[in-house]
Each structure stands twice: as structure tokens, then as C-alpha cells.
Amino acid sequence: MVPSSGIECYDPEILTIMGNAFDHACDCLPVQFRDSDSLRRRLALHIIREINDGESDSMRLAHSAVFSLTVW
């Protein structure tokens, strides 16, 4: 990650990890919730926060994101 003008920028490898984590997290949701923009946004924001904190394992990111939905 390289900050540029106050905007977070991620290298392609990290973007791939984030995308894989997000896809897996969405797949873990019950079918009736997979199209929920609100839940998808919460998953994405959680993954971004965890990436910024140094996590880089896509499965841990995905599971952590899904778990974060249970602790509203």
C-alpha cells in the first residue's frame, strides 16, 4: 500500500487478495442476503480495515468479515 495525496492505493496483489476475500465472504452469506448492498458494503469495509491493519490471508479476511456481521 502506498499513500498518495491522502488516498489509499493498493498494489495489484493486495487487490487480488481483497477481491478473493470479498467473493468468498459473499459466498458464505445465506442466499437471501447475498444481494444486500448494505451487507456487501459492511463486508468490503471490514476487509479494507483488516488489510490496512496488515492481514493478507484471503480466507482469514473472508471469515473475519462474515463473523463481523454477527456482532452488530
C-alpha angles and dihedrals in degrees: 000000000000119000113225123183091337092305120117112238123190128202119241094258092055091046089054091050091048092049093049091048092049093048092049093046091052090049089055092058119095109265094250091059101043094094095048107123090199094055093042090052091050090051092049094048091049091051091049092051092049092048089051088052090055105263112140106166108107095207093051089047092051095047092045091050093051091046090051088064090064094058101059 
